[in-house]
Amino acid sequence: MQESQSVEPVTSSNTDLLLEPTTNYTRITQQVADIILTPLLKTPRGWLFGFLISATALLLFLYTLGYLVAAGVGLWGVNIPVAWGMDILNFVWWIGIGHAGTLISAILLLFRQEWRTSINRFAEAMTIFAVICAGMYPIFHLGRPWLAYWVLPYPNTMGMWPQFRSPLEWDVFAISTYFTVSLLFWLTGLIPDFATLRDRTDNRVLKYIYGTVALGWRGSAIHWHRYELASLLLAGLSTPLVVSVHSIVSLDFAVAQVPGWNVTIFPPYFVAGAIFAGFAMVLLLMIPLRSYYNLQELITPKHVDVMGKVLLATGMVVAYGYFTEALFAWYSGGEFERFLLIDRATGGYAWAYWSLIFCNVLTPQALWIPRIRRSLPAMLVISLIVSVGMWLERFVIIVISLHRDFLPSSWGWYTPSFWDWMFYIGTFGIFFTGMFLFIRAMPSIAIFEVRSLFYKYRENRGNSGEVQGFAPITKDVTQ
């Protein structure tokens, strides 16, 4: 293997490149594979430190879970009238986090968006672990989680069929379908990269493991044909799920007669909010990963810039939803709707509402400035603020709508208990433990897709040697 170092000066700005001019076919594979094939004894200390923290949070979750099952959901701060609190709040938040992965991997694949190639893999992994975290909450919110199988439509002699008009039943089918399709799509995309790891490692145990999960992949034409067909089919199945899953979650609220919930804008409003929160989380994961493992050649400022535009677009949709909610309440003529609007802005939880407006409406406006969209520290801070804002949005929708019932005699306050917070922190243990293991054991960037992008440039650069999104190269960098 020989590499040529002769590269012409880049004529376009580095912020417009999907791959840096210094990379080549060999380096793409080496940069990603070396993260995984590094011996265990040489694992970076930063990874070990992060994994130790996340594993500690996971142990905290297991302890909290055991105590919750033994003592009951009375440990939580839920009451009457706020029967939904941190449990359903965090359930909706985690489901929203998982939406960006499916959108990046499925919808952008169907639309042939090349900028997705460097970020789709860990976005898909984020989806899997976020859905696992979300699925914990409805099960233990039942109060008797050992009877959770009652919601499944299985024949039984007692005739206890599920109530299919129950929103809880809708969630079961939506989440299970979403998780299954997302998992299949994720694992299918990993097959060619598992074969690459199988061929690169000298460790006989790893060669056997990666050879097994590669399912006999040899890179033949028939293998690629079947892979492309399976990817398109799964992308086609995943695309409506992006819209339907969070729409169904929004209907959990919209079918109720609670003021502020029964509005028709909820399904698209929730979908836009989910993509908004999901892209913010992808940036929170992508930027540190890029810096720590020196993946600047594969994840360029162009990727961050495009994701900033998506964040701005979905943020504007969410802001429009807030405005529409206020418009509905004011012009509906409904006494209770108007009271809810005033209570959100001036009541005891006004701090949450105005913090929400700051995080989700005002802060994303900075993304109109290209320099901010291309600044990694600025995008990291904005993404963190958006993530907090989307959590506050769920708090406002659930808690403020419930704590003032139709009857003043039923009014009450909600304060999350210590165990509410421990359960929530524990789900971060599940999420980040899974992500740390994924980064260490599987390719965090789709090797074959990035190589295909590089190969596509080499084949189509034409006489000028320049294609939009790539740096011009005078000679082949791999022979």
C-alpha positions in Angstrom: 0.0 0.0 0.0 1.5 3.3 -1.1 0.2 6.8 -0.4 0.9 9.9 -2.4 1.3 13.1 -0.4 0.9 15.4 -3.4 -2.2 17.4 -2.8 -3.1 20.7 -4.4 -4.0 23.7 -2.2 -7.6 23.8 -1.3 -9.4 26.4 -3.3 -12.6 26.5 -1.3 -13.1 27.2 2.3 -12.6 24.3 4.7 -16.1 25.0 6.1 -17.5 23.7 2.8 -15.8 20.3 2.8 -17.5 17.0 3.7 -14.0 15.4 3.9 -10.8 17.1 4.6 -8.2 17.1 1.8 -5.6 15.3 4.0 -7.7 12.1 4.2 -7.6 9.2 1.9 -9.0 5.7 1.5 -6.6 4.1 3.9 -6.8 6.8 6.6 -10.6 6.6 6.7 -10.5 2.9 7.6 -7.5 3.3 9.9 -8.9 6.3 11.9 -12.2 4.5 12.8 -10.9 1.0 13.1 -8.0 1.9 15.4 -10.5 3.1 18.1 -11.9 -0.4 18.3 -8.9 -2.6 17.7 -6.7 -0.8 20.3 -5.8 -3.5 23.0 -7.8 -3.3 26.2 -4.7 -2.5 28.3 -4.1 0.6 26.1 -7.7 1.9 26.3 -7.5 5.7 26.6 -7.9 7.1 30.2 -10.6 9.5 29.1 -12.8 6.6 27.9 -12.2 4.7 31.2 -13.1 7.8 33.2 -16.3 8.4 31.3 -17.3 4.8 31.4 -16.7 4.7 35.2 -19.0 7.6 35.7 -21.7 6.2 33.5 -21.4 2.7 35.0 -21.8 4.3 38.5 -25.0 6.0 37.3 -26.2 2.6 35.9 -25.6 1.0 39.3 -27.6 3.8 40.9 -30.4 3.1 38.5 -30.4 -0.6 39.4 -30.6 0.2 43.1 -33.4 2.8 42.5 -35.2 0.3 40.4 -35.1 -2.4 43.0 -36.2 -0.1 45.8 -39.0 1.2 43.6 -40.4 -2.3 42.9 -40.2 -3.2 46.6 -41.8 0.0 47.9 -44.1 1.1 45.0 -44.5 4.2 42.9 -45.5 6.1 46.0 -41.8 7.0 46.2 -42.4 9.3 43.3 -43.8 12.8 43.7 -46.9 12.1 41.7 -50.2 12.9 43.3 -53.7 14.1 42.5 -54.2 16.1 40.3 -50.6 15.7 39.0 -50.8 12.0 38.4 -48.2 12.3 35.6 -44.9 13.8 36.7 -41.2 13.0 36.1 -42.1 9.5 34.8 -44.1 10.5 31.7 -42.2 13.7 31.4 -38.9 11.9 31.0 -40.5 9.2 28.8 -41.5 11.8 26.2 -38.1 13.5 26.5 -36.2 10.3 25.8 -38.4 9.3 22.9 -37.8 12.7 21.4 -34.0 12.2 21.8 -34.2 9.1 19.7 -35.9 10.7 16.7 -32.8 12.4 15.2 -31.1 9.0 14.6 -33.9 7.6 12.6 -34.3 10.8 10.6 -30.5 11.0 9.8 -30.2 7.3 8.9 -33.5 6.8 7.1 -35.0 10.0 5.6 -31.7 11.5 4.7 -30.6 8.2 3.1 -33.8 8.3 0.9 -33.1 11.9 -0.1 -29.4 11.0 -0.9 -28.0 13.6 1.5 -24.2 12.9 1.6 -23.5 14.9 4.7 -25.2 12.2 6.8 -22.4 9.6 6.1 -20.1 10.7 8.9 -22.7 11.1 11.6 -25.4 8.5 11.0 -23.9 5.6 12.8 -23.7 7.0 16.3 -27.0 8.8 15.8 -28.5 5.4 15.2 -26.9 4.0 18.3 -28.2 7.0 20.2 -31.7 6.1 19.1 -31.4 2.6 20.3 -30.3 3.5 23.8 -32.7 6.5 24.1 -35.7 4.2 23.3 -34.5 1.7 25.9 -34.4 4.6 28.5 -37.9 5.8 27.4 -39.4 2.3 27.6 -38.5 2.0 31.3 -40.9 4.7 32.4 -44.3 3.4 31.2 -43.5 -0.1 32.5 -42.7 1.1 36.0 -45.4 3.7 35.9 -47.9 0.9 35.9 -47.2 0.3 39.6 -47.1 -3.4 39.1 -44.4 -3.8 36.4 -44.4 -7.6 36.7 -47.9 -7.5 35.0 -46.7 -5.4 32.1 -47.3 -8.3 29.7 -51.0 -7.7 30.1 -50.8 -4.9 27.6 -49.7 -7.4 24.9 -52.5 -9.0 22.8 -51.9 -12.6 23.8 -54.7 -15.2 24.0 -55.5 -16.2 27.6 -58.3 -18.2 29.4 -59.3 -15.2 31.6 -60.3 -13.2 28.5 -58.2 -10.2 29.6 -57.6 -8.7 26.2 -55.9 -5.3 26.1 -58.0 -2.1 25.7 -57.0 -0.9 22.3 -58.6 2.5 22.9 -56.1 3.2 25.7 -53.2 5.5 24.8 -51.0 3.1 26.9 -51.7 0.4 24.3 -50.8 2.8 21.5 -47.4 3.5 23.1 -46.7 -0.2 23.4 -47.1 -0.8 19.7 -45.5 2.4 18.6 -42.3 2.0 20.8 -41.9 -1.7 20.1 -42.2 -1.2 16.4 -39.9 1.8 16.4 -37.3 0.0 18.5 -37.4 -3.2 16.3 -37.1 -1.4 13.0 -34.3 1.0 14.3 -32.4 -1.9 15.7 -32.6 -3.9 12.4 -31.5 -0.8 10.4 -28.6 -0.2 12.8 -27.3 -3.8 12.7 -27.7 -4.1 8.9 -25.6 -1.0 8.4 -22.9 -2.5 10.7 -22.4 -5.7 8.6 -19.8 -4.3 6.1 -17.9 -2.6 8.8 -17.8 -5.7 10.9 -16.2 -7.5 8.0 -13.6 -4.7 7.7 -12.7 -5.2 11.4 -12.6 -9.0 10.9 -10.0 -8.6 8.1 -7.9 -6.0 10.0 -7.5 -7.6 13.4 -4.8 -10.1 14.3 -6.6 -11.2 17.5 -8.1 -14.6 16.8 -10.9 -14.1 19.3 -11.9 -10.8 17.8 -11.6 -12.2 14.3 -14.0 -14.9 15.3 -16.5 -12.5 16.9 -16.5 -10.0 14.1 -16.5 -12.7 11.5 -19.7 -14.2 13.2 -21.5 -10.8 13.3 -20.4 -10.0 9.8 -22.6 -12.9 8.6 -20.2 -14.2 6.0 -19.8 -10.8 4.3 -17.2 -10.9 1.5 -18.1 -7.7 -0.4 -19.4 -9.5 -3.5 -21.8 -7.9 -5.9 -24.7 -10.0 -4.7 -23.9 -9.1 -1.1 -23.9 -5.4 -2.0 -27.2 -5.8 -3.9 -28.9 -7.5 -1.0 -27.5 -4.9 1.4 -28.7 -2.0 -0.7 -32.2 -3.5 -1.0 -32.5 -4.2 2.7 -31.3 -0.7 3.6 -33.9 0.9 1.3 -36.7 -1.3 2.6 -35.8 -0.5 6.2 -35.4 3.2 5.4 -38.8 3.1 3.9 -40.3 1.5 7.0 -38.4 3.9 9.3 -39.5 7.1 7.5 -43.2 7.0 8.5 -42.2 5.8 12.0 -40.4 9.2 12.5 -43.7 10.9 12.1 -46.1 8.3 13.6 -44.3 7.4 16.8 -44.2 10.9 18.4 -47.6 11.7 16.9 -48.9 8.7 18.9 -47.1 9.9 22.0 -48.7 13.4 21.5 -52.2 11.7 21.2 -51.6 10.4 24.8 -52.3 14.0 25.7 -54.5 15.2 22.9 -57.3 12.7 23.6 -57.7 14.0 27.1 -60.0 16.9 28.1 -57.3 18.7 30.0 -56.9 22.3 28.9 -53.8 22.8 26.8 -53.7 19.2 25.6 -56.7 18.7 23.3 -55.4 20.7 20.3 -54.9 19.4 16.8 -51.4 20.9 16.5 -49.9 18.5 19.0 -48.8 15.7 16.5 -46.7 17.9 14.2 -45.6 20.1 17.1 -44.3 17.0 19.0 -42.6 15.6 15.9 -40.7 18.9 15.3 -39.8 19.1 19.0 -38.5 15.6 18.9 -36.2 16.3 15.9 -35.2 19.5 17.6 -34.1 17.7 20.8 -32.6 14.8 18.9 -30.3 16.9 16.7 -29.2 18.8 19.8 -28.2 15.5 21.5 -26.4 14.3 18.3 -24.3 17.5 18.5 -23.6 17.0 22.2 -22.2 13.6 21.4 -20.6 14.3 18.1 -18.5 17.3 19.0 -16.6 15.7 22.0 -16.2 12.4 20.0 -14.7 14.4 17.1 -12.2 16.2 19.3 -11.2 13.3 21.6 -10.5 10.8 18.8 -9.1 13.3 16.3 -11.8 12.7 13.7 -11.6 16.2 12.2 -10.9 14.8 8.8 -14.2 12.9 8.7 -16.4 15.2 10.7 -15.8 18.6 9.4 -17.3 22.0 10.2 -19.6 21.5 7.2 -21.4 18.8 9.2 -21.8 21.0 12.2 -23.0 23.9 10.0 -25.7 21.8 8.3 -26.9 20.4 11.6 -27.1 23.9 12.9 -29.4 24.8 10.0 -31.6 21.8 10.8 -31.6 22.8 14.5 -32.6 26.4 13.5 -35.4 25.2 11.2 -37.0 22.8 13.7 -36.5 25.4 16.4 -38.6 27.8 14.4 -41.3 25.2 14.0 -41.3 24.7 17.7 -41.5 28.4 18.3 -44.4 28.6 15.9 -46.1 25.9 17.9 -45.8 27.9 21.1 -47.3 31.0 19.4 -50.1 28.9 18.0 -50.9 27.4 21.5 -51.2 31.0 22.9 -53.3 32.0 19.9 -55.7 29.1 20.3 -56.1 29.8 24.0 -56.7 33.5 23.6 -59.2 33.3 20.6 -60.9 30.1 21.6 -63.2 31.8 24.0 -62.6 28.9 26.5 -62.3 30.1 30.1 -60.1 27.2 31.1 -57.8 27.6 28.1 -57.2 31.3 28.8 -56.7 30.6 32.5 -54.0 28.0 31.6 -52.2 30.6 29.3 -52.2 33.2 32.1 -51.1 30.6 34.7 -48.2 29.5 32.6 -46.9 33.0 32.3 -47.6 34.3 35.8 -48.3 31.4 38.0 -46.1 29.4 40.4 -44.4 27.6 37.6 -43.8 30.7 35.5 -40.0 30.2 35.9 -40.3 27.0 33.9 -42.3 28.6 31.1 -40.0 31.6 30.6 -36.9 29.5 30.9 -38.5 27.4 28.1 -39.0 30.4 25.9 -35.3 31.5 26.5 -33.9 28.0 25.7 -36.1 27.0 22.7 -37.0 30.3 21.1 -34.4 32.9 21.9 -31.2 30.9 22.0 -31.6 29.2 18.6 -31.9 32.6 16.9 -28.1 32.8 17.2 -27.9 30.1 14.6 -28.8 32.6 11.9 -25.1 33.7 12.1 -22.9 31.4 10.0 -19.9 32.0 12.3 -21.8 30.7 15.3 -23.0 27.6 13.3 -19.4 26.8 12.5 -18.1 27.3 16.0 -17.9 24.0 17.9 -17.9 25.6 21.4 -20.9 27.7 20.5 -22.8 24.8 19.0 -22.0 22.7 22.1 -23.4 25.3 24.4 -26.5 25.9 22.2 -27.2 22.2 22.0 -27.0 21.9 25.8 -29.4 24.8 26.3 -31.8 23.3 23.7 -31.7 19.9 25.5 -32.6 21.6 28.8 -35.3 23.6 27.1 -37.0 20.5 25.6 -37.1 18.9 29.1 -38.7 22.1 30.4 -41.2 22.0 27.5 -42.4 18.6 28.7 -42.5 19.9 32.3 -44.7 22.8 31.2 -47.1 20.7 29.1 -47.6 18.0 31.8 -47.2 19.6 35.2 -48.7 23.1 34.6 -51.6 21.7 32.7 -52.4 19.2 35.5 -51.7 21.2 38.7 -54.8 23.4 38.3 -57.8 21.2 37.7 -61.3 22.3 36.7 -62.3 22.5 40.4 -60.3 24.8 42.7 -60.7 22.3 45.5 -58.6 19.8 43.4 -55.7 22.2 42.9 -52.3 21.0 44.0 -48.6 21.3 43.5 -46.0 18.9 42.2 -42.5 18.6 43.4 -40.2 15.8 42.1 -39.0 13.5 44.9 -35.5 12.4 45.5 -36.3 9.0 43.8 -37.7 10.8 40.8 -34.3 12.4 40.2 -32.4 9.2 41.0 -34.4 7.3 38.4 -33.8 10.0 35.8 -30.1 10.2 36.5 -30.0 6.4 36.4 -31.4 6.4 32.8 -28.4 8.5 31.8 -26.3 5.7 33.2 -28.1 3.3 30.7 -27.7 5.7 27.9 -24.0 6.7 28.3 -22.9 3.2 29.3 -24.4 1.9 26.1 -22.8 4.7 24.1 -19.3 4.2 25.7 -19.4 0.4 24.9 -20.6 1.1 21.4 -17.8 3.5 20.7 -15.2 1.0 22.0 -16.6 -2.1 20.3 -18.2 -0.9 17.1 -17.4 1.6 14.4 -18.8 5.0 15.5 -18.5 6.2 11.9 -19.8 4.2 8.9 -16.4 3.2 7.3 -17.8 1.9 4.1 -20.2 4.9 3.5 -17.4 7.4 4.0 -15.1 5.4 1.8 -17.9 5.3 -0.8 -18.2 9.1 -0.6 -14.5 9.5 -1.1 -14.5 7.0 -4.0 -17.5 8.8 -5.6 -15.5 12.0 -5.6 -12.5 10.4 -7.2 -14.6 8.9 -10.0 -16.6 12.1 -10.7 -14.2 14.9 -10.2 -13.9 15.5 -14.0 -11.3 17.6 -15.7 -11.3 20.4 -13.2 -10.5 18.1 -10.3 -13.0 19.7 -8.1 -16.4 18.7 -6.9 -18.6 20.7 -4.5 -18.0 19.5 -1.0 -14.5 18.1 -1.6 -11.0 19.4 -2.0 -9.3 19.0 -5.4 -6.6 16.3 -5.6 -4.1 15.9 -8.4 -3.1 12.3 -7.9 -4.7 9.1 -6.6 -4.0 8.9 -2.9 -4.4 5.1 -2.8 -3.0 2.6 -5.2 
